[in-house]
């Protein structure tokens, strides 16, 4: 049973930076895709970035491309999201997610604009940009 625990986040002024971490326990070798999603009240959870654990390749939503960077550690048990040039529109609850997708082959494949295919979820962590 995979468990994901986010840390980091908090409040920052527009233009600033924040970093999120996601520690994965109960890790199984068949976990292929990991992702970050975010949600604001009244809206569906949306995909921010996806990563394929096979080679660490990533893919980003247009809204964060060039500003956010997703990565994993060498042990593939910790996921990171570095967020730069933050905007008020980035304010949301951020979630780490994972799913086993045997056909995964790239970050673009692992990226999902909606959350329906992802199975394992962290508890979420708030990011506020003012």
C-alpha positions as CSV (number, residue, x, y, z in Angstrom):
1,X,0.0,0.0,0.0
2,X,1.6,3.2,-1.2
3,X,1.5,6.2,1.1
4,X,2.4,9.7,0.0
5,X,3.1,12.6,2.4
6,X,3.6,16.1,1.2
7,X,5.6,18.8,3.0
8,X,6.7,22.3,2.3
9,X,4.2,24.8,0.9
10,X,3.0,27.9,2.8
11,X,2.5,31.5,1.9
12,X,4.6,33.7,-0.4
13,X,4.3,37.0,-2.2
14,X,3.8,37.0,-6.0
15,X,7.0,36.5,-7.8
16,X,8.4,34.4,-5.0
17,X,9.3,30.7,-4.8
18,X,8.2,27.6,-2.8
19,X,9.3,24.0,-2.8
20,X,7.1,21.0,-2.2
21,X,8.3,17.5,-1.3
22,X,6.4,14.2,-1.4
23,X,7.8,11.2,0.5
24,X,6.6,7.8,-0.8
25,X,6.4,4.8,1.6
26,X,5.3,1.3,0.8
27,X,6.9,1.9,-2.5
28,X,6.4,-0.9,-5.0
29,X,8.6,-1.4,-8.1
30,X,5.6,-1.3,-10.3
31,X,4.9,2.4,-9.7
32,X,5.7,4.1,-13.0
33,X,4.0,7.5,-12.9
34,X,4.0,10.3,-10.4
35,X,2.3,13.7,-10.6
36,X,1.4,16.9,-8.9
37,X,-2.2,18.1,-9.0
38,X,-3.8,21.2,-7.5
39,X,-7.3,22.2,-6.5
40,X,-9.1,25.4,-5.6
41,X,-12.5,25.4,-3.9
42,X,-15.4,24.8,-6.3
43,X,-13.2,23.4,-9.1
44,X,-11.9,20.0,-10.1
45,X,-8.5,18.9,-9.3
46,X,-6.2,19.7,-12.2
47,X,-2.9,18.2,-13.3
48,X,0.2,20.4,-12.8
49,X,3.0,18.1,-13.8
50,X,3.8,14.4,-14.5
51,X,6.9,12.4,-14.2
52,X,7.9,8.9,-15.4
53,X,10.0,7.2,-12.7
54,X,11.8,5.2,-15.4
55,X,13.9,8.1,-16.5
56,X,12.7,11.1,-14.6
57,X,11.3,12.8,-17.7
58,X,8.6,15.4,-17.0
59,X,5.8,17.2,-18.6
60,X,4.0,20.3,-17.4
61,X,0.6,22.1,-17.8
62,X,0.9,25.2,-20.0
63,X,0.0,27.3,-17.0
64,X,3.2,26.4,-15.1
65,X,5.6,25.6,-17.9
66,X,8.9,27.4,-17.4
67,X,8.1,28.3,-13.8
68,X,7.7,24.9,-12.1
69,X,10.1,22.0,-12.0
70,X,9.3,18.5,-11.0
71,X,12.0,16.0,-10.0
72,X,12.7,12.8,-8.1
73,X,15.5,11.7,-5.9
74,X,17.9,8.9,-6.9
75,X,16.1,6.4,-4.7
76,X,12.8,7.3,-6.5
77,X,11.1,7.6,-3.1
78,X,10.8,11.4,-2.9
79,X,9.2,13.7,-5.4
80,X,9.8,17.4,-5.6
81,X,8.0,20.4,-7.1
82,X,10.1,23.6,-7.3
83,X,7.8,26.6,-7.9
84,X,9.3,29.8,-9.1
85,X,7.7,33.1,-10.2
86,X,4.6,32.3,-8.3
87,X,1.3,34.0,-9.2
88,X,-1.9,34.5,-7.2
89,X,-3.5,32.1,-9.6
90,X,-1.2,29.4,-8.3
91,X,-2.9,29.5,-4.9
92,X,-4.4,26.1,-4.3
93,X,-4.2,22.8,-2.4
94,X,-1.4,20.8,-4.0
95,X,-1.5,17.0,-4.1
96,X,1.2,14.4,-4.8
97,X,-0.2,11.4,-6.6
98,X,1.1,8.0,-8.0
99,X,-0.2,5.2,-10.2
100,X,1.1,2.1,-11.7
101,X,0.8,2.4,-15.5
102,X,2.8,-0.4,-17.1
103,X,2.7,1.3,-20.5
104,X,4.3,4.4,-19.1
105,X,7.3,5.6,-21.1
106,X,7.6,9.4,-20.6
107,X,6.6,12.3,-18.5
108,X,4.2,13.3,-21.1
109,X,2.5,10.0,-20.9
110,X,2.3,10.3,-17.1
111,X,0.8,13.8,-17.2
112,X,-2.9,13.9,-16.8
113,X,-5.0,17.1,-16.9
114,X,-7.6,15.4,-14.6
115,X,-7.2,13.1,-11.6
116,X,-9.3,10.1,-12.6
117,X,-6.5,7.7,-13.5
118,X,-4.3,8.4,-10.5
119,X,-4.8,5.9,-7.6
120,X,-2.6,7.0,-4.7
121,X,-2.8,10.4,-3.1
122,X,-1.2,12.5,-0.4
123,X,-3.2,14.5,2.0
124,X,-2.6,17.8,0.2
125,X,-0.7,20.9,1.2
126,X,-1.8,24.5,0.9
127,X,0.1,27.0,-1.2
128,X,-1.0,30.6,-1.0
129,X,0.3,33.4,-3.2
130,X,-0.6,37.0,-2.5
